[in-house]
Amino acid sequence: KRMKLIIGGYAQGKLRYALKTYGLAGSPVWDGTLPDQAQEGAVIVNHFHRWVKARLMQGGRPEEEAAAFLERCPDCIVISDEIGNGIVPTDDSEREYRERTGRLLTQLAEQAQEVVRVICGLGQRIK
């Protein structure tokens, strides 16, 4: 239970906050993808929501794949935009993406050691 989840709106400084707060400047960042195998040290996954969307479009199973990733990389930092606020999309696939991403982030938050919401570059710990 060492995973950290960072959420917030678009362009709110989530990655910068994570790198600075956890002293990880210069660490590799997986952008919109998950590593296929275990990695040394902290694993930073930025734009997790984009990964979910890509997996759904490819017919993947993001819930199961994310669980397997957490087994491989328990010390990860997962960074995701909040996409559940605002107008509900009329497009079925967009609505499914939004709903499944929200449910998946809820599951990650339950498992996380720490959950932080970043607004204007400032982090507020919510768990």
ABEGO torsion letter per residue (X at the ends): XABBBBBEBBGAGAAAAAAAAAGABGBBBBBGBBBABBBBEBBBBBGAAAAAAAAAAAGBBAAAAAAAAAAABAABBBBBBBAABEBBBABAAAAAAAAAAAAAAAAAAAABABBBBBBGGBBBBAX
